[in-house]
Amino acid sequence: MKPLQPIAIGMVIIALRGDAGGYDVFADPIGWLFVLLGLHHAPLADRRRGTLRTLAVFAAAIATALWFPRVADGIHDTDPALTWAVNLPQVAFTVVLCLALAEQAAEADPPAARWLRTTMTLLVVVGVLPVLVFGAGMASLEVPTYVGAGAVLVLLISLLLTYAGRPWARVDSDGAGSPAAG
């Protein structure tokens, strides 16, 4: 089984937006279900798996509430910075996912580990850039921040799909995976 594939599919669903009467036809909670399915089978260290599961469940709960247009619009209309704030669990999830996968790949696949650490760093940067946009009033960075966040998410999805078949990221058909350090 290739557990990184459902995680990547979930991230694609989360990234896409299709408006139908104010509702997103690519409902983020469905994406988070795919992510949780992949996490369940991913050969990760138990300490990382628990953190990732908690962050994914929290992000899914927030995504469920935000799927309703009145909730999402109300948050954005109150203060656009709140939209950023409620998405922090998603950012935290992607950062910890990159860290966990980089740790998993470190010995067996150093180039993959480097790419994952670089992606993690970029995720942290785009995660804190809104502090400058909204907190410091640097509105000129708003569009580049959104573009950068989208580009880094596409990079993460690409890496998940690229690395899905690597031995360190796979689970054997009998359910045994690479040994994960606890």
Backbone as CSV, one residue per row, in Angstrom:
resi,resn,N_x,N_y,N_z,CA_x,CA_y,CA_z,C_x,C_y,C_z
1,MET,0.846,-1.188,0.000,0.000,0.000,0.000,0.887,1.245,0.000
2,LYS,0.418,2.293,-0.643,1.160,3.547,-0.719,0.390,4.625,0.038
3,PRO,0.618,4.748,1.344,-0.178,5.668,2.158,0.009,7.149,1.836
4,LEU,1.084,7.506,1.163,1.252,8.925,0.824,0.287,9.353,-0.277
5,GLN,-0.212,8.396,-1.064,-1.156,8.748,-2.131,-2.476,9.305,-1.588
6,PRO,-3.142,8.643,-0.622,-4.372,9.258,-0.111,-4.120,10.584,0.598
7,ILE,-2.948,10.728,1.204,-2.624,12.023,1.827,-2.534,13.088,0.737
8,ALA,-1.861,12.756,-0.367,-1.744,13.708,-1.480,-3.107,14.024,-2.079
9,ILE,-3.946,13.001,-2.269,-5.291,13.232,-2.813,-6.078,14.148,-1.882
10,GLY,-5.973,13.901,-0.596,-6.642,14.763,0.382,-6.167,16.200,0.285
11,MET,-4.866,16.386,0.140,-4.313,17.739,0.014,-4.800,18.418,-1.269
12,VAL,-4.960,17.650,-2.343,-5.495,18.216,-3.594,-6.929,18.688,-3.369
13,ILE,-7.738,17.853,-2.738,-9.132,18.231,-2.468,-9.180,19.490,-1.606
14,ILE,-8.306,19.562,-0.612,-8.255,20.729,0.277,-7.832,21.979,-0.503
15,ALA,-6.901,21.814,-1.427,-6.386,22.956,-2.182,-7.376,23.492,-3.215
16,LEU,-8.196,22.598,-3.782,-9.116,23.026,-4.832,-10.331,23.732,-4.247
17,ARG,-10.902,24.599,-5.054,-12.120,25.308,-4.660,-13.040,25.362,-5.867
18,GLY,-14.260,24.910,-5.678,-15.278,24.985,-6.722,-16.558,25.491,-6.084
19,ASP,-16.978,26.662,-6.487,-18.111,27.318,-5.849,-19.437,26.855,-6.447
20,ALA,-20.347,26.441,-5.568,-21.716,26.072,-5.963,-22.650,26.651,-4.917
21,GLY,-23.135,27.834,-5.199,-24.032,28.493,-4.252,-23.350,28.869,-2.951
22,GLY,-22.073,29.169,-3.023,-21.317,29.545,-1.826,-20.625,28.365,-1.154
23,TYR,-21.022,27.154,-1.501,-20.412,25.954,-0.930,-19.285,25.469,-1.830
24,ASP,-18.249,24.943,-1.227,-17.120,24.398,-1.967,-17.458,22.958,-2.365
25,VAL,-17.522,22.673,-3.674,-17.831,21.308,-4.110,-16.688,20.343,-3.789
26,PHE,-15.489,20.891,-3.606,-14.349,20.101,-3.152,-14.254,20.284,-1.638
27,ALA,-15.174,19.691,-0.937,-15.306,19.909,0.506,-14.034,19.470,1.244
28,ASP,-13.422,20.423,1.920,-12.187,20.148,2.653,-12.322,19.005,3.658
29,PRO,-13.461,18.857,4.348,-13.559,17.725,5.277,-13.367,16.369,4.590
30,ILE,-13.788,16.247,3.343,-13.560,15.004,2.586,-12.060,14.820,2.359
31,GLY,-11.387,15.910,2.037,-9.934,15.857,1.876,-9.244,15.401,3.148
32,TRP,-9.707,15.904,4.279,-9.100,15.503,5.554,-9.361,14.034,5.870
33,LEU,-10.483,13.485,5.406,-10.725,12.049,5.583,-9.691,11.228,4.811
34,PHE,-9.378,11.660,3.590,-8.322,10.988,2.820,-6.981,11.089,3.546
35,VAL,-6.684,12.272,4.077,-5.441,12.469,4.810,-5.373,11.515,6.007
36,LEU,-6.449,11.441,6.766,-6.475,10.550,7.937,-6.334,9.084,7.534
37,LEU,-6.930,8.699,6.417,-6.781,7.331,5.923,-5.309,7.036,5.622
38,GLY,-4.664,7.946,4.927,-3.246,7.766,4.617,-2.388,7.736,5.862
39,LEU,-2.685,8.605,6.815,-1.916,8.632,8.066,-2.031,7.314,8.819
40,HIS,-3.217,6.732,8.779,-3.443,5.480,9.505,-2.482,4.388,9.039
41,HIS,-2.139,4.413,7.756,-1.294,3.368,7.189,0.162,3.799,6.986
42,ALA,0.464,5.056,7.189,1.819,5.546,6.928,2.803,4.994,7.956
43,PRO,3.974,4.567,7.498,4.992,4.056,8.419,5.757,5.211,9.071
44,LEU,5.124,5.816,10.066,5.716,6.964,10.757,5.980,6.608,12.211
45,ALA,6.880,7.348,12.808,7.135,7.180,14.233,5.851,7.492,14.998
46,ASP,5.574,6.700,16.018,4.325,6.866,16.777,4.162,8.277,17.332
47,ARG,5.260,8.880,17.794,5.149,10.226,18.372,4.716,11.246,17.329
48,ARG,5.122,11.075,16.094,4.710,11.979,15.007,3.295,11.650,14.540
49,ARG,2.974,10.351,14.463,1.649,9.945,13.989,0.552,10.525,14.880
50,GLY,0.737,10.483,16.188,-0.260,11.031,17.108,-0.441,12.525,16.928
51,THR,0.660,13.232,16.790,0.591,14.681,16.572,-0.102,14.987,15.256
52,LEU,0.269,14.265,14.215,-0.341,14.485,12.901,-1.828,14.179,12.924
53,ARG,-2.194,13.094,13.577,-3.619,12.732,13.655,-4.401,13.823,14.386
54,THR,-3.855,14.317,15.496,-4.530,15.370,16.260,-4.688,16.626,15.414
55,LEU,-3.628,17.040,14.742,-3.698,18.238,13.895,-4.684,18.048,12.746
56,ALA,-4.698,16.857,12.143,-5.619,16.590,11.024,-7.066,16.609,11.493
57,VAL,-7.341,16.031,12.654,-8.711,16.034,13.173,-9.141,17.466,13.494
58,PHE,-8.249,18.232,14.105,-8.552,19.625,14.432,-8.793,20.435,13.152
59,ALA,-7.930,20.254,12.156,-8.097,20.964,10.880,-9.387,20.537,10.188
60,ALA,-9.728,19.252,10.276,-10.971,18.760,9.671,-12.185,19.375,10.355
61,ALA,-12.130,19.509,11.672,-13.249,20.122,12.403,-13.423,21.581,11.984
62,ILE,-12.321,22.289,11.861,-12.385,23.688,11.424,-12.896,23.758,9.983
63,ALA,-12.390,22.878,9.125,-12.819,22.857,7.721,-14.314,22.558,7.611
64,THR,-14.808,21.710,8.497,-16.235,21.394,8.480,-17.064,22.635,8.794
65,ALA,-16.647,23.376,9.803,-17.361,24.607,10.152,-17.254,25.640,9.032
66,LEU,-16.064,25.750,8.437,-15.842,26.747,7.387,-16.488,26.378,6.059
67,TRP,-16.927,25.135,5.910,-17.579,24.730,4.665,-18.890,25.485,4.485
68,PHE,-19.504,25.884,5.589,-20.751,26.639,5.524,-20.428,28.098,5.216
69,PRO,-20.947,28.629,4.103,-20.574,29.975,3.654,-20.787,31.060,4.708
70,ARG,-21.851,30.968,5.485,-22.114,32.019,6.479,-21.007,32.068,7.525
71,VAL,-20.481,30.917,7.894,-19.400,30.877,8.889,-18.125,31.468,8.296
72,ALA,-17.734,30.976,7.117,-16.506,31.455,6.488,-16.583,32.952,6.183
73,ASP,-17.720,33.392,5.636,-17.876,34.817,5.325,-17.866,35.660,6.592
74,GLY,-18.493,35.160,7.634,-18.521,35.893,8.907,-17.134,36.087,9.485
75,ILE,-16.318,35.048,9.400,-14.945,35.148,9.906,-14.155,36.138,9.068
76,HIS,-14.263,36.013,7.750,-13.508,36.914,6.866,-13.971,38.360,7.007
77,ASP,-15.283,38.555,7.141,-15.818,39.915,7.261,-15.425,40.556,8.591
78,THR,-15.282,39.737,9.636,-14.862,40.265,10.935,-13.445,40.800,10.862
79,ASP,-12.550,39.983,10.323,-11.154,40.384,10.168,-10.479,39.349,9.274
80,PRO,-9.947,39.758,8.118,-9.301,38.789,7.225,-8.174,38.001,7.902
81,ALA,-7.565,38.572,8.911,-6.506,37.863,9.634,-7.054,36.624,10.345
82,LEU,-8.343,36.638,10.686,-8.938,35.469,11.326,-8.978,34.276,10.373
83,THR,-9.148,34.535,9.087,-9.123,33.457,8.100,-7.766,32.761,8.137
84,TRP,-6.705,33.552,8.219,-5.355,32.987,8.354,-5.248,32.198,9.659
85,ALA,-5.725,32.769,10.740,-5.588,32.135,12.049,-6.294,30.778,12.109
86,VAL,-7.481,30.683,11.533,-8.203,29.411,11.604,-7.573,28.354,10.692
87,ASN,-6.709,28.772,9.786,-6.013,27.806,8.932,-4.662,27.376,9.500
88,LEU,-4.289,27.885,10.656,-3.005,27.505,11.250,-2.884,26.009,11.538
89,PRO,-3.943,25.317,11.974,-3.785,23.865,12.154,-3.414,23.140,10.855
90,GLN,-3.940,23.608,9.731,-3.579,23.016,8.443,-2.101,23.267,8.150
91,VAL,-1.641,24.482,8.396,-0.230,24.805,8.186,0.631,23.958,9.117
92,ALA,0.242,23.878,10.380,1.000,23.069,11.346,1.040,21.613,10.906
93,PHE,-0.077,21.092,10.416,-0.114,19.711,9.941,0.918,19.496,8.834
94,THR,0.941,20.375,7.832,1.852,20.187,6.702,3.310,20.296,7.141
95,VAL,3.583,21.196,8.085,4.949,21.337,8.605,5.376,20.047,9.320
96,VAL,4.525,19.541,10.210,4.862,18.326,10.961,4.922,17.117,10.021
97,LEU,4.064,17.089,9.002,4.117,15.995,8.024,5.471,15.985,7.317
98,CYS,5.920,17.142,6.872,7.233,17.212,6.212,8.342,16.772,7.159
99,LEU,8.274,17.204,8.406,9.273,16.812,9.407,9.269,15.299,9.607
100,ALA,8.085,14.712,9.786,7.972,13.273,10.021,8.488,12.477,8.825
101,LEU,8.134,12.909,7.625,8.591,12.196,6.437,10.092,12.367,6.221
102,ALA,10.612,13.557,6.522,12.059,13.781,6.409,12.810,12.875,7.381
103,GLU,12.280,12.730,8.586,12.905,11.822,9.561,12.858,10.385,9.050
104,GLN,11.738,10.005,8.450,11.574,8.645,7.939,12.548,8.385,6.791
105,ALA,12.790,9.389,5.961,13.625,9.227,4.778,15.108,9.454,5.044
106,ALA,15.457,10.016,6.191,16.818,10.508,6.450,17.920,9.516,6.087
107,GLU,17.841,8.304,6.562,18.918,7.341,6.308,18.814,6.709,4.929
108,ALA,17.611,6.338,4.526,17.426,5.601,3.280,17.461,6.484,2.038
109,ASP,17.101,7.751,2.172,16.921,8.614,1.008,17.239,10.073,1.366
110,PRO,18.525,10.389,1.577,18.894,11.753,1.989,18.403,12.870,1.067
111,PRO,18.408,12.692,-0.276,17.878,13.780,-1.115,16.391,14.055,-0.845
112,ALA,15.612,13.001,-0.640,14.194,13.187,-0.319,14.051,13.912,1.010
113,ALA,14.861,13.538,1.977,14.812,14.195,3.288,15.122,15.683,3.154
114,ARG,16.100,16.024,2.312,16.433,17.447,2.101,15.278,18.194,1.456
115,TRP,14.648,17.594,0.438,13.508,18.239,-0.213,12.368,18.450,0.783
116,LEU,12.134,17.462,1.614,11.060,17.578,2.603,11.377,18.644,3.643
117,ARG,12.629,18.741,4.069,13.008,19.793,5.031,12.910,21.182,4.388
118,THR,13.297,21.282,3.116,13.172,22.556,2.407,11.703,22.953,2.300
119,THR,10.859,21.993,1.953,9.420,22.255,1.849,8.869,22.669,3.206
120,MET,9.334,22.011,4.262,8.904,22.371,5.615,9.274,23.828,5.925
121,THR,10.472,24.220,5.573,10.909,25.598,5.813,10.044,26.586,5.029
122,LEU,9.761,26.270,3.778,8.906,27.142,2.966,7.504,27.232,3.546
123,LEU,6.992,26.128,4.071,5.666,26.139,4.703,5.648,27.042,5.937
124,VAL,6.724,27.002,6.710,6.810,27.888,7.875,6.817,29.346,7.419
125,VAL,7.583,29.640,6.370,7.658,31.018,5.860,6.287,31.503,5.402
126,VAL,5.595,30.703,4.567,4.284,31.160,4.095,3.246,31.120,5.215
127,GLY,3.519,30.352,6.251,2.616,30.332,7.405,2.711,31.579,8.257
128,VAL,3.906,32.183,8.313,4.066,33.385,9.143,4.007,34.684,8.340
129,LEU,4.093,34.609,7.022,3.995,35.828,6.209,2.723,36.635,6.469
130,PRO,1.578,35.981,6.707,0.378,36.772,6.997,0.511,37.673,8.226
131,VAL,1.438,37.371,9.112,1.671,38.266,10.252,2.121,39.627,9.722
132,LEU,2.987,39.607,8.703,3.426,40.866,8.093,2.301,41.521,7.311
133,VAL,1.546,40.701,6.573,0.471,41.241,5.736,-0.592,41.904,6.603
134,PHE,-1.088,41.167,7.602,-2.202,41.669,8.408,-1.739,42.432,9.649
135,GLY,-0.692,41.939,10.290,-0.246,42.561,11.534,0.553,43.827,11.320
136,ALA,1.431,43.809,10.319,2.293,44.965,10.075,1.755,45.860,8.967
137,GLY,0.607,45.510,8.428,-0.019,46.351,7.414,0.703,46.372,6.082
138,MET,1.413,45.295,5.759,2.137,45.235,4.489,1.244,44.573,3.434
139,ALA,0.177,45.274,3.072,-0.829,44.742,2.151,-0.246,44.350,0.794
140,SER,0.859,44.953,0.410,1.468,44.628,-0.883,1.965,43.183,-0.930
141,LEU,2.116,42.546,0.235,2.564,41.148,0.280,1.411,40.149,0.277
142,GLU,0.159,40.630,0.281,-0.973,39.715,0.392,-1.051,38.747,-0.788
143,VAL,-1.046,39.257,-2.005,-1.152,38.381,-3.174,0.067,37.462,-3.283
144,PRO,1.307,37.975,-3.142,2.455,37.062,-3.192,2.407,35.982,-2.097
145,THR,1.840,36.313,-0.954,1.721,35.322,0.120,0.790,34.201,-0.285
146,TYR,-0.368,34.548,-0.855,-1.314,33.518,-1.300,-0.726,32.683,-2.437
147,VAL,-0.048,33.336,-3.378,0.575,32.619,-4.491,1.664,31.682,-3.954
148,GLY,2.474,32.193,-3.040,3.534,31.374,-2.445,2.978,30.183,-1.689
149,ALA,1.919,30.405,-0.928,1.302,29.310,-0.173,0.777,28.239,-1.124
150,GLY,0.156,28.661,-2.204,-0.347,27.697,-3.189,0.783,26.924,-3.851
151,ALA,1.851,27.623,-4.178,2.993,26.966,-4.827,3.643,25.944,-3.897
152,VAL,3.772,26.288,-2.632,4.387,25.356,-1.682,3.480,24.145,-1.464
153,LEU,2.173,24.355,-1.452,1.247,23.224,-1.321,1.350,22.303,-2.541
154,VAL,1.478,22.878,-3.728,1.669,22.069,-4.932,2.987,21.299,-4.837
155,LEU,4.029,21.930,-4.324,5.311,21.240,-4.128,5.143,20.061,-3.176
156,LEU,4.453,20.281,-2.064,4.233,19.198,-1.104,3.460,18.044,-1.745
157,ILE,2.402,18.343,-2.458,1.607,17.302,-3.119,2.477,16.534,-4.115
158,SER,3.290,17.256,-4.872,4.189,16.610,-5.837,5.168,15.675,-5.146
159,LEU,5.723,16.117,-4.027,6.658,15.273,-3.282,5.960,14.036,-2.723
160,LEU,4.752,14.215,-2.196,4.009,13.066,-1.663,3.787,12.023,-2.759
161,LEU,3.393,12.465,-3.942,3.152,11.537,-5.042,4.454,10.923,-5.558
162,THR,5.511,11.718,-5.603,6.809,11.228,-6.070,7.384,10.190,-5.120
163,TYR,7.256,10.436,-3.822,7.873,9.553,-2.830,6.967,8.402,-2.391
164,ALA,5.741,8.367,-2.853,4.786,7.347,-2.397,5.286,5.922,-2.596
165,GLY,6.037,5.668,-3.645,6.506,4.320,-3.928,7.859,3.979,-3.334
166,ARG,8.476,4.928,-2.672,9.796,4.664,-2.091,9.651,3.714,-0.903
167,PRO,10.627,2.837,-0.703,10.515,1.839,0.374,10.261,2.439,1.758
168,TRP,10.856,3.570,2.071,10.695,4.173,3.391,9.289,4.751,3.596
169,ALA,8.525,4.913,2.508,7.189,5.520,2.590,6.073,4.514,2.341
170,ARG,6.415,3.257,2.166,5.446,2.233,1.791,5.143,1.301,2.952
171,VAL,3.996,0.683,2.844,3.626,-0.396,3.752,3.464,-1.631,2.890
172,ASP,4.065,-2.741,3.315,3.946,-3.984,2.559,2.496,-4.461,2.560
173,SER,2.173,-5.324,1.627,0.803,-5.821,1.502,0.325,-6.542,2.748
174,ASP,1.221,-7.066,3.570,0.820,-7.740,4.792,0.604,-6.761,5.942
175,GLY,0.789,-5.445,5.647,0.559,-4.422,6.670,1.817,-4.011,7.390
176,ALA,2.927,-4.735,7.141,4.182,-4.359,7.789,4.852,-3.281,6.963
177,GLY,5.315,-2.288,7.631,5.979,-1.196,6.929,7.423,-1.092,7.339
178,SER,8.048,-0.042,6.931,9.403,0.228,7.363,9.367,0.415,8.869
179,PRO,10.395,-0.037,9.562,10.380,0.165,11.012,10.408,1.644,11.330
180,ALA,9.493,2.057,12.170,9.397,3.468,12.568,9.924,3.608,13.977
181,ALA,10.880,4.482,14.116,11.430,4.728,15.451,10.377,5.394,16.309
182,GLY,10.258,4.931,17.515,9.241,5.471,18.421,9.669,6.703,19.042
